[in-house]
Structure formats: C-alpha cells, structure tokens
Amino acid sequence: MTIPDSLQKLGDWVFAGNSKLVPSSINPDDEDAVVAHLRSKQQQKEKRKVAERIQKQQQMEAERVKQENKDVRARRL
C-alpha cells in the first residue's frame, strides 16, 4: 500500500513502508531500525502481560490467605 506524501508524517510519527507508524526519529526507509522498533514494542507488550499476570496471581493469593485467616478466626470463636 502506498501512502500519499501528505499523509507520510503524523505529528511525531511517520509511516514506515509496511504501513506501521514509527517515531519520526526512526528513518522509515531503514528496515532494520523499523524492525528493531517494532520488536521492542512487542517485547514491552509481552512484559506488560507477564507483569499483569503476576499481579493477578499475587492478588488471588492475597485473597486466599485473607479468606483462610478469616476461616481460622471463625473456628476459634
């Protein structure tokens, strides 16, 4: 897909040849730089997913411990 020159730049972003937006600090004609940028974005996304999964597991564990403590207190009464 060819992008018209008038649309090549969008603020601080430019269209690379593969129709992906990349920061204007990256030369959109430098395929290695574009690929490196896109890989970096993908890695950030994956790290975020892992962090969210860990946080969810920690919340579930905290709720489980809280419920166990509540049950122990109820048995004592």
N, CA, C and O of each residue as an XYZ file, in Angstrom:
308
protein
N       0.844     -1.173      0.000
C       0.000      0.000      0.000
C       0.890      1.236      0.000
O       1.814      1.349      0.806
N       0.610      2.142     -0.892
C       1.375      3.380     -0.966
C       0.634      4.464     -0.197
O      -0.571      4.652     -0.361
N       1.366      5.160      0.632
C       0.777      6.228      1.435
C       1.131      7.553      0.784
O       2.301      7.813      0.504
N       0.125      8.403      0.540
C       0.418      9.698     -0.087
C       1.400     10.507      0.752
O       1.422     10.403      1.979
N       2.209     11.313      0.072
C       3.208     12.134      0.768
C       2.573     13.014      1.837
O       3.172     13.257      2.884
N       1.361     13.490      1.570
C       0.708     14.379      2.535
C       0.377     13.659      3.840
O       0.185     14.301      4.873
N       0.311     12.343      3.798
C      -0.015     11.570      4.998
C       1.186     10.835      5.575
O       1.051     10.101      6.553
N       2.362     11.026      4.978
C       3.546     10.296      5.428
C       3.891     10.597      6.879
O       4.408      9.730      7.585
N       3.614     11.806      7.327
C       4.004     12.211      8.679
C       2.753     12.561      9.472
O       1.870     13.265      8.981
N       2.687     12.069     10.690
C       1.543     12.315     11.555
C       2.086     12.758     12.912
O       2.331     11.935     13.793
N       2.268     14.055     13.065
C       2.853     14.569     14.305
C       4.279     14.077     14.465
O       5.124     14.309     13.601
N       4.545     13.396     15.575
C       5.884     12.859     15.840
C       6.056     11.458     15.269
O       7.043     10.787     15.569
N       5.121     11.016     14.462
C       5.141      9.658     13.911
C       5.190      9.713     12.393
O       4.685     10.652     11.780
N       5.801      8.701     11.793
C       5.826      8.580     10.334
C       5.414      7.161      9.964
O       5.562      6.231     10.757
N       4.901      7.011      8.761
C       4.542      5.687      8.273
C       5.768      5.019      7.681
O       6.466      5.601      6.851
N       6.026      3.799      8.111
C       7.092      3.006      7.511
C       6.506      2.336      6.271
O       5.299      2.412      6.040
N       7.337      1.691      5.485
C       6.887      1.050      4.259
C       5.825     -0.010      4.476
O       5.057     -0.309      3.562
N       5.768     -0.590      5.680
C       4.798     -1.641      5.955
C       3.518     -1.086      6.572
O       2.749     -1.826      7.186
N       3.289      0.212      6.408
C       2.103      0.902      6.918
C       2.031      0.938      8.438
O       0.956      1.136      9.003
N       3.159      0.748      9.099
C       3.211      0.840     10.557
C       3.685      2.238     10.929
O       4.551      2.807     10.265
N       3.116      2.779     11.985
C       3.586      4.067     12.482
C       4.820      3.856     13.339
O       4.839      2.988     14.212
N       5.836      4.642     13.092
C       7.057      4.595     13.900
C       7.406      6.034     14.283
O       7.007      6.972     13.593
N       8.150      6.211     15.381
C       8.547      7.575     15.757
C       9.319      8.241     14.625
O      10.048      7.586     13.880
N       9.147      9.546     14.511
C       9.822     10.264     13.424
C      11.338     10.267     13.594
O      12.063     10.597     12.655
N      11.827      9.904     14.779
C      13.276      9.820     14.978
C      13.874      8.604     14.266
O      15.092      8.501     14.125
N      13.020      7.691     13.821
C      13.467      6.497     13.093
C      13.276      6.743     11.602
O      12.223      7.210     11.169
N      14.288      6.428     10.834
C      14.195      6.556      9.382
C      13.278      5.438      8.877
O      13.630      4.264      8.993
N      12.112      5.775      8.319
C      11.178      4.738      7.878
C      11.708      3.887      6.727
O      11.168      2.816      6.452
N      12.751      4.349      6.059
C      13.345      3.577      4.967
C      14.390      2.585      5.466
O      14.827      1.717      4.710
N      14.795      2.704      6.730
C      15.777      1.802      7.328
C      15.020      0.621      7.942
O      14.551      0.689      9.078
N      14.913     -0.457      7.168
C      14.122     -1.611      7.607
C      14.613     -2.187      8.930
O      13.806     -2.606      9.760
N      15.921     -2.212      9.132
C      16.463     -2.752     10.385
C      15.997     -1.928     11.586
O      15.634     -2.482     12.624
N      16.009     -0.611     11.437
C      15.579      0.263     12.534
C      14.087      0.098     12.806
O      13.659      0.079     13.960
N      13.302     -0.021     11.742
C      11.855     -0.203     11.901
C      11.569     -1.534     12.583
O      10.763     -1.598     13.511
N      12.223     -2.591     12.129
C      12.024     -3.918     12.724
C      12.452     -3.906     14.191
O      11.763     -4.470     15.041
N      13.570     -3.275     14.489
C      14.039     -3.201     15.879
C      13.020     -2.463     16.748
O      12.745     -2.869     17.876
N      12.470     -1.384     16.216
C      11.462     -0.625     16.965
C      10.221     -1.483     17.214
O       9.707     -1.529     18.332
N       9.743     -2.158     16.172
C       8.536     -2.980     16.312
C       8.770     -4.146     17.268
O       7.882     -4.495     18.047
N       9.951     -4.749     17.217
C      10.278     -5.835     18.161
C      10.302     -5.309     19.588
O       9.813     -5.964     20.509
N      10.867     -4.138     19.763
C      10.925     -3.527     21.090
C       9.513     -3.300     21.630
O       9.235     -3.577     22.797
N       8.629     -2.796     20.774
C       7.236     -2.573     21.187
C       6.573     -3.894     21.564
O       5.833     -3.960     22.546
N       6.836     -4.952     20.785
C       6.258     -6.264     21.069
C       6.782     -6.805     22.400
O       6.018     -7.367     23.185
N       8.074     -6.636     22.654
C       8.657     -7.099     23.915
C       8.059     -6.343     25.096
O       7.795     -6.935     26.143
N       7.846     -5.040     24.933
C       7.230     -4.251     26.002
C       5.819     -4.762     26.288
O       5.406     -4.868     27.443
N       5.097     -5.074     25.229
C       3.729     -5.580     25.374
C       3.736     -6.919     26.114
O       2.913     -7.145     27.001
N       4.663     -7.799     25.750
C       4.756     -9.102     26.402
C       5.148     -8.955     27.870
O       4.613     -9.661     28.726
N       6.075     -8.047     28.169
C       6.479     -7.810     29.560
C       5.301     -7.295     30.377
O       5.115     -7.693     31.527
N       4.505     -6.405     29.779
C       3.319     -5.883     30.463
C       2.334     -6.999     30.780
O       1.765     -7.046     31.871
N       2.136     -7.901     29.814
C       1.219     -9.025     30.027
C       1.702     -9.910     31.168
O       0.909    -10.325     32.012
N       2.994    -10.200     31.196
C       3.562    -11.038     32.262
C       3.394    -10.342     33.606
O       3.009    -10.977     34.589
N       3.677     -9.046     33.658
C       3.544     -8.292     34.908
C       2.093     -8.291     35.384
O       1.832     -8.426     36.579
N       1.148     -8.140     34.453
C      -0.273     -8.168     34.819
C      -0.668     -9.541     35.343
O      -1.426     -9.646     36.308
N      -0.159    -10.591     34.711
C      -0.458    -11.957     35.145
C       0.089    -12.204     36.552
O      -0.591    -12.794     37.391
N       1.309    -11.754     36.806
C       1.919    -11.919     38.130
C       1.117    -11.145     39.173
O       0.862    -11.648     40.267
N       0.724     -9.930     38.833
C      -0.047     -9.117     39.769
C      -1.384     -9.790     40.087
O      -1.818     -9.797     41.239
N      -2.026    -10.348     39.081
C      -3.305    -11.034     39.294
C      -3.108    -12.249     40.201
O      -3.918    -12.489     41.097
N      -2.037    -13.017     39.975
C      -1.755    -14.176     40.819
C      -1.499    -13.750     42.259
O      -1.957    -14.408     43.193
N      -0.777    -12.660     42.442
C      -0.499    -12.167     43.790
C      -1.784    -11.719     44.481
O      -1.962    -11.959     45.675
N      -2.676    -11.071     43.737
C      -3.952    -10.652     44.305
C      -4.789    -11.860     44.705
O      -5.409    -11.864     45.769
N      -4.808    -12.883     43.859
C      -5.567    -14.095     44.165
C      -4.994    -14.782     45.400
O      -5.751    -15.259     46.246
N      -3.674    -14.838     45.514
C      -3.027    -15.450     46.674
C      -3.340    -14.655     47.936
O      -3.602    -15.241     48.986
N      -3.315    -13.334     47.846
C      -3.631    -12.490     48.999
C      -5.077    -12.707     49.441
O      -5.355    -12.762     50.639
N      -5.991    -12.831     48.494
C      -7.399    -13.096     48.824
C      -7.555    -14.466     49.473
O      -8.329    -14.626     50.416
N      -6.824    -15.447     48.970
C      -6.894    -16.796     49.536
C      -6.403    -16.795     50.980
O      -7.039    -17.386     51.854
N      -5.283    -16.139     51.232
C      -4.726    -16.060     52.587
C      -5.688    -15.309     53.504
O      -5.899    -15.707     54.650
N      -6.262    -14.238     53.001
C      -7.219    -13.455     53.782
C      -8.420    -14.320     54.174
O      -8.879    -14.275     55.315
N      -8.920    -15.104     53.222
C     -10.066    -15.979     53.496
C      -9.682    -17.072     54.493
O     -10.466    -17.397     55.385
N      -8.493    -17.635     54.351
C      -8.028    -18.659     55.299
C      -7.939    -18.082     56.707
O      -8.353    -18.729     57.669
N      -7.407    -16.880     56.834
C      -7.307    -16.235     58.142
C      -8.691    -15.985     58.734
O      -8.905    -16.155     59.935
N      -9.614    -15.584     57.888
C     -10.984    -15.348     58.334
C     -11.601    -16.655     58.834
O     -12.275    -16.671     59.865
N     -11.372    -17.749     58.105
C     -11.903    -19.059     58.495
C     -11.305    -19.524     59.820
O     -12.018    -20.071     60.661
N     -10.006    -19.311     60.013
C      -9.336    -19.712     61.258
C      -9.925    -18.934     62.431
O     -10.189    -19.513     63.485
N     -10.131    -17.639     62.262
C     -10.716    -16.822     63.332
C     -12.134    -17.275     63.646
O     -12.533    -17.298     64.810
N     -12.892    -17.632     62.631
C     -14.275    -18.078     62.839
C     -14.305    -19.393     63.610
O     -15.195    -19.593     64.436
N     -13.359    -20.289     63.364
C     -13.307    -21.572     64.078
C     -12.930    -21.380     65.538
O     -13.353    -22.157     66.393
N     -12.152    -20.369     65.827
C     -11.729    -20.108     67.209
C     -12.892    -19.612     68.063
O     -12.912    -19.841     69.272
N     -13.835    -18.953     67.462
C     -14.971    -18.404     68.213
C     -15.947    -19.462     68.479
O     -16.979    -19.209     69.100
